[in-house]
Amino acid sequence: MKKLGALMVLLVFASLSSAAPAEVDLHDYWDQRCSYCHGHSSEFARRFLRVDKGRLLGVHHRDDLDAFLRNHYLSEQLVAPVRAMLMAQLTTAPLFSEKCAACHGTAAAFARKSLGVVNGVLVGTASARKVVDYLASHGRLEPLEVPIMVDTLRRVRDEVTSPGK
């Protein structure tokens, strides 16, 4: 019986660690496995990472951040997507947290609940209205901030959903 239980645990762990990136909600993955020690992914990125010549570098693991990520329980399939998520968070102004989070929570939670894509266009799931049009008069955004916010929300939505959703 113990062997069967151990085998079940091993199979569950293997299925989680070998999942293809498109099947993994990267923000949920971070929240479940990394946030206890490292906090929110965007705060971690802005505090401990930097970009040098287009390459994401860690404060402590400057020369091989990918090895660090692998050694922190990321499967090979998740190293590049998590690195890309952290790079995007580091290089994108924190507009959502500054202007939206008080009402909408985290960008990931908001994207899961309220955003969809129709014909390649980001829309609100409740209204089916284009997000770019909605943000023109919502959220106290400056006109130049609207495309930045739309790009951020689309990226986050892609990071939290699998294809077909």
N, C-alpha and C positions, 0 to 999 in steps of 0.2 A: 504494500500500500504506500509506503514511504517513497519507493522508487517511482510509482505512478504519479504521485504528487510532485516530486522533483522534476519528472519528465514534463509534466504540464506547465510548471513554472518556466522551465527551460524553453519550451515551445512558444509560450506567450512572449517571453523576452526576445527570442529569436525573431518572431514575427514583427515585433515593434522595432527592433534594431535594424532589420533588413527591409523595412518598408521603403518603397520608392518615394522620393521627395514630393511628388505630386499628391501622394496619399496622406501626407503628414501636415497637420496644422502646426507650422513652425512656432507660432507664438504659444500655443498650448504646450508644445513639446518643451520650449524654454521654461514656461511657467511651472511645469511639472517636474522638470529635472535640473534646472539651472538656477532658478530665481531664489531658492532658499539661501544659497551662498552668494549669488551674484546680483540679486535684485532684478528689476525690470531690464529687459534687454537693451532698450534705448539708453537708459541711464548708464548701464554697464559700458555700452559702446562709446558714449560721449566721455566717460570718465577714464577708461582704461585702454582705449584703442586710438589709433591715429592712422592717417593715410600718408604714405610717402611714395611719390612717383607712381600713383595709381594702385599701390599695394597696401592692403590692410595689415597693420602691425600692432602687436600687443606690447604693453609696457614691459611685461616680464618675459614674454616669448616673442621677442622682436623678429628673430630670423625665421621662425617656422610656426606661424600661428595655426596652420592646418594640423601640424603634429599635436599641438596643444589641444585643439578641438577633438581630434581623434582620441587622445588620452583622457579626455573628459567625457567619454562614453557616447560620442557621436559615431554612428556608423559611417562608413566611407560615403554612402549615398547622401548623407545629410551634411557633410562638411562644407561643400560648396554652397548649398542653399542657405545654411546658417551664416556662413561668412558673408554672403551677398546681403542677407537681411541686416546683419550688423553694420556692414559698409553703408547701406542705404540709410539706416538710422543715424549713423554718425555724420553723414554728408547732407542730410536733409534737415532744414530748420524744424524745430519742435513746435510747429504751428498747431497741430492737433492738441497737444497737451496744454498749450498756452491759451487757445481760444475755444476749444470744443470739449475737453475732458470734464470740465465741471458739470456739464449737462449730460454728456454722452458716454462717460467712462473711458476705458481705453479704446484706442483705434481698432485693435483686434476684436474686442467684444462688439463694438459698433459695426464693424465690417461683417462679422458673422451674422448679426441680427438684422441689419438694415440695408445691406448693399447687394446688388446683383449686377450682372452684365447681360445686356440685350444687344445683339448684333455688334458686339465689340465695344459697346458704350456703357459706362458705369451709370447705374440708375439706383434710385431708392426702391426697395422692394415693396413698400407700402403704397407709394404713389406712382411708380413706374416713370417718374420724372427724371430727366437727366440731372446728374449731380452737379455738373458744371452750371446749368441754368439755375438750380436751386441755390447754390452757393453765391450767386450774384447778389442775392438779397438776404442771406442768412449767415450768421456766425461772425459778424463784425470783421469780415475779411476785406482787405484792400483789394482792388481789382488785380494787381500783380500777384497777390497771394492765392487767388482762386485756382489757377492752373497748377500751382505747387501742391495745393491741398488735394486737388483731383488726382494728381499723379501719386501722391502719398496714399490716398485711400484706395486707389486701384492696386497699388503694390501690396498694401496690407491685405486687401481682400484676396489677392492671388496667393499670399502667404498662408492664409487661414482656410482656404477652401480647396477641395480637390476638383479636377476637371468635371464638367457637367453640372456643377452646382451653381 
